[in-house]
Amino acid sequence: MLFGDEHIRRYEETDGEVGHEWQEGVPTLLLTTKGRKTGQERKLALIYQEADGNPVVVASAGGAPKHPAWYLNLVANPEVGVQIKADRFQARARTVEGEERAKLWDKLAAVWPDYNEYTKKVDRHIPVVVLERV
């Protein structure tokens, strides 16, 4: 199983042939944000699902008490880069709430059940983000 920089490198080198399916039935995309303090590009692999043709991700940070840096970056600058397999595109990140969030949460938790466990470990509201193609 790939992690971190190696996961990103192999995903990019192979257009997702290596790395898109992180574990059986668990797809990942590459997300590129702009650092809110440095302005530098930050890239990471995230589990995703699609809804209405747009990828959806969860800012869980593995159940950490604070939002992940990538989420804070996209709140500051919602224009992001996305790669799904060989498909690279620009997107606008939108945090969802209410019924839409609940529906998308269930879809993501069906692929990665640990998301439900993370909610038991943290006091924060874990964001769900739709990456809408622009």
Buried (B, 14 or more C-beta within 10 A) or exposed (E): EBEEEEBBBBBBEEBBEBBBEBEEEEBBBBBBBBBBEEEEEBBBBBBBBBBEEBBBBBBBBEBBEEBBBBBBBBBEEBEBBBBBBEEEEEBBBBBBEEEBBEEBBEBBBEBBEEBEEBBEEBEBEBBBBBBBEE
